[in-house]
Amino acid sequence: MAKGISKKERILVVDDSPVTLEMIERNLKSQGYNVFTAAGTYQASDILESTPIDLVITDLKMPKIDGLDLVKHVRQNYKDTEVMMITGYATIEGAVQAIKSGAEEYLTKPFTDEELFSAVKRTLDKLRMRTIKSTKPELNPFIRYGLIGESLGMQTVYEAIAKVATSNANVLITGESGTGKELVARAIHYTSPRASAPFVPVNCGGIPESLLESELFGYVKGAFTGAFETRAGFFQTAEGGTIFLDEISETSMAMQVKLLRVLEDKEVCMVGDTRTTKLNVRILAATNKDLRTLVKKNKFREDLFFRVNVINISIPPLRERGDDIFLLVDNFTKKFAKDSGKKSVRFSDKALEVLKNYNWPGNARELENIIQRLVVMTDKNVIDVTDMPSLMRFSVAGKDDFKGTLAEVEYKYIQKVLASAGNNKTKAAAILGIDRKTLREKLKAGKREGSV
């Protein structure tokens, strides 16, 4: 089973093509999902009536009753079920109609396995967020908006989410890597009047510069080599909802000019087209870098900074959140113990003390990764200090040991992690809870600052 996937997540695939049904069923089963198939809407309705389904993946064009009617049927009758649309007849109108009917994702055939898996994960994440939102707060007073914590810093974040959710103002979410910026963005969207419309996350740093414009704004058929059809971009897909521009600091100056025009005019022009289309989309952005510093260095446009930074929500790092770490440890331990089929796993008091005193440069993401590894690898019910990674046991510095800037401390820690991983950047990045690109950038930045 794929890491982090639970068998309770049931997916119904509906398509009149046996080949497509077999292919999607095989791929999703390889990821650990429970998969049901139907050759048409009537058969799908029977399955929905008899079996709890978390996600319906339906083809658009089918005989008698098409996929749009099935989407509407699911939305009207199954509030705990999400919907994805797939089609071999992609048009902008079709995508917009599918989204407006209630489909959370819209995939065009042919799609890669990774595109399918990513779309399924995003859709199920939305279902979890909606479930959390509908859960009575008193069931767990430490969980709000899907975020865990009761520290003063997190209380400030919760208050900000509640205030900005009712507005359409652009929001810039800042914080170190792994603090939960996308969770905050999702919380804003799913508690806003736009909650029933799409939430579209875009990792600006994860898309090659040459493709970013066409991915964001879409393109018309023949716009460039390989553009065999007209395809909507992320902004069009987010119509009526929210687009989340993560790692906005990674965009080039040329792309920043184009983003500025979209934010100012509320309209988008597809690559290869001369016409513009009006947008009704809320903009949320995030960065783990200081945009003001980048503006001073002429690496980020000042006018775009003011556009995205109408309201700022700053997420505190884990090391400043006090006893929140115990709440997170408890949540992650229960989650991964359940996924691993273990009845009860807990940390000893001394192990919890080590976790509390650790600096956590990778924040909650790093904590989650370490808890998962410890729970999966231990054969005991109690995880003790001796089970902890050696780097944590012997390198947890006291307050007097912190000499230098945060960047210098972070760089030194990264060097230690690299050494412990035998200079394997892939392993080091996994330990830190970041990707290889971010790791390379942090190493370069540390060298430029003269950290040794």
Stockholm file with secondary structure:
# STOCKHOLM 1.0

chainA/1-452         MAKGISKKERILVVDDSPVTLEMIERNLKSQGYNVFTAAGTYQASDILESTPIDLVITDLKMPKIDGLDLVKHVRQNYKDTEVMMITGYATIEGAVQAIKSGAEEYLTKPFTDEELFSAVKRTLDKLRMRTIKSTKPELNPFIRYGLIGESLGMQTVYEAIAKVATSNANVLITGESGTGKELVARAIHYTSPRASAPFVPVNCGGIPESLLESELFGYVKGAFTGAFETRAGFFQTAEGGTIFLDEISETSMAMQVKLLRVLEDKEVCMVGDTRTTKLNVRILAATNKDLRTLVKKNKFREDLFFRVNVINISIPPLRERGDDIFLLVDNFTKKFAKDSGKKSVRFSDKALEVLKNYNWPGNARELENIIQRLVVMTDKNVIDVTDMPSLMRFSVAGKDDFKGTLAEVEYKYIQKVLASAGNNKTKAAAILGIDRKTLREKLKAGKREGSV
#=GR chainA/1-452 SS CCTTCCTTCEEEEECSCHHHHHHHHHHHHHTTCEEEEESSHHHHHHHHHHSCCSEEEEESCCSSSCHHHHHHHHHHHCTTCEEEEEESSCCHHHHHHHHHHTCSEEEESSCCHHHHHHHHHHHHHHHHHHHHHHSCGGGCTTEETTEECCSHHHHHHHHHHHHHTTSCCCEEEECCTTSCHHHHHHHHHHTSTTTTSCEEEEEGGGSCHHHHHHHHHCBCTTSSTTCCSCBCCHHHHTTTSEEEEETGGGSCHHHHHHHHHHHHHSEEECBTCCCEEECCCEEEEEESSCHHHHHHTTSSCHHHHHHHTSEEEECCCGGGSTTHHHHHHHHHHHHHHHHTTCSCCEECHHHHHHHHHSCCTTHHHHHHHHHHHHHHHCCSSEECGGGSCHHHHHCCCCGGGCCSCHHHHHHHHHHHHHHHTTTCHHHHHHHHTSCHHHHHHHHHHHHHTTCC
#=GC SS_cons         CCTTCCTTCEEEEECSCHHHHHHHHHHHHHTTCEEEEESSHHHHHHHHHHSCCSEEEEESCCSSSCHHHHHHHHHHHCTTCEEEEEESSCCHHHHHHHHHHTCSEEEESSCCHHHHHHHHHHHHHHHHHHHHHHSCGGGCTTEETTEECCSHHHHHHHHHHHHHTTSCCCEEEECCTTSCHHHHHHHHHHTSTTTTSCEEEEEGGGSCHHHHHHHHHCBCTTSSTTCCSCBCCHHHHTTTSEEEEETGGGSCHHHHHHHHHHHHHSEEECBTCCCEEECCCEEEEEESSCHHHHHHTTSSCHHHHHHHTSEEEECCCGGGSTTHHHHHHHHHHHHHHHHTTCSCCEECHHHHHHHHHSCCTTHHHHHHHHHHHHHHHCCSSEECGGGSCHHHHHCCCCGGGCCSCHHHHHHHHHHHHHHHTTTCHHHHHHHHTSCHHHHHHHHHHHHHTTCC
//
